[in-house]
Amino acid sequence: MCVMLSHWIQSPVAVLKEETNSLIQKEQVLKLKIAKPATAGAYLSVFDFCAGRCRHSSESVVHENAYVSDFHHCFSLPSNSTGSSVTPVEARLHGINVIIGRQGESCDSVCRSNGQSCVLNKLLVLNQCDIIQKYMSCKGACLASVGADQPAEVVYDAPKHLNPGACLYTRTQSMLSCDGSHLHTKRLCPCA
């Protein structure tokens, strides 16, 4: 009886805490300015905030008026204001299956073999050493390189001059491609 009573007492407290966090988050959204000038107004509702973020984020639109993806993803408050432990990079990969391809395989092929498609704009997110190292061993370091097969890891049986075991990223982001491949690399692929 005491155990059940203490559980009943904690449960409403937990519910109240969750509702309070939700209200705090809503209050934070409604205080945000729509633009930087001091004369800019604030959002009228959480929906307006969400719609504004979707329309004005370089991650979700191309040429300011066309969505990058058919999914029309929206963005929430920054993670540090909600107390969430999800990093901004993890949030940018929400809904994406990060898959390591086989040697010499393109991301188009990797994703297709999993019944999905490669999401080109998410290659930009994966094209960072700290992200590549979360998924691959990178025993030969993480090196800047040029090629359409990146981000990737050089296979261990590759010729020495190709840095076997090294992870590769490109500084030339326009080179990133879903169909790029190399005989001696394994791609890190964003699939959805």
Secondary structure, DSSP 8 states (H G I E B T S, - for coil): -HHHHHHHHHHHHHHHHHHHHHHHHHHHHHHSBSSSSTT--B-SSHHHHHHHHHHH-TTTEETTTEESSTT-----S-HHHHT----HHHHHTTT-EEEE--TT--HHHHHHHTT--B-GGGHHHH-SHHHHHHHS--TT-EEEE--TT-SEEE-TTS-GGG-TT-EEEES-GGG--SS---TTEEEEEEE-
